[in-house]
Amino acid sequence: MWHTLVRGFDYLVTPYDAAYLYVAQTEGCEFWTADDRLVRTVAAELPWVRSLSEVAEAG
């Protein structure tokens, strides 16, 4: 499954990131990260991937 995430985003998602995305997807939970590049890369297809910068902006 993680390979599908890597390939599905034209290899812009690293296998390391894909492993975390896979776990979050499997568990049905949001995935919060400080990696804004990752968030921008997957945002259109994975809205449950959130940026920690959202928290900083809200506070």
C-alpha positions in Angstrom: 0.0 0.0 0.0 2.8 2.5 0.8 4.2 1.9 -2.6 0.9 3.0 -4.1 1.1 6.2 -2.1 4.6 6.9 -3.4 3.8 6.1 -7.0 0.4 7.8 -6.8 2.0 11.1 -6.1 4.6 10.8 -8.8 7.3 9.9 -6.3 7.0 13.2 -4.5 6.1 11.4 -1.3 9.1 9.5 0.2 8.7 5.9 1.4 9.2 7.3 4.9 6.3 9.7 4.6 4.2 7.1 2.9 4.6 4.7 5.8 3.2 7.4 8.2 0.4 8.2 5.7 -0.5 4.5 5.4 -0.8 4.1 9.2 -3.0 7.2 9.5 -5.2 6.0 6.6 -5.4 2.5 8.1 -6.4 3.8 11.5 -8.8 6.4 10.0 -7.2 9.3 11.8 -5.8 12.7 10.8 -2.1 13.0 10.2 -0.4 16.1 11.5 3.0 17.1 10.2 5.4 20.0 10.2 6.2 19.1 6.6 4.2 21.7 4.6 5.6 20.4 1.3 4.1 17.0 2.1 0.8 18.7 3.0 0.7 20.7 -0.3 1.6 17.6 -2.3 -1.2 15.4 -1.0 -3.8 18.0 0.1 -6.2 17.5 -2.9 -6.5 13.7 -2.4 -5.8 13.3 1.3 -7.7 16.1 3.2 -6.9 14.3 6.5 -3.3 15.3 6.2 -2.9 18.5 8.2 -0.2 21.0 8.8 1.1 22.0 12.3 1.3 25.5 10.9 -2.5 25.6 11.2 -2.1 25.4 15.0 0.4 28.2 15.0 -2.0 30.4 12.9 -4.9 29.7 15.1 -3.1 30.6 18.3 
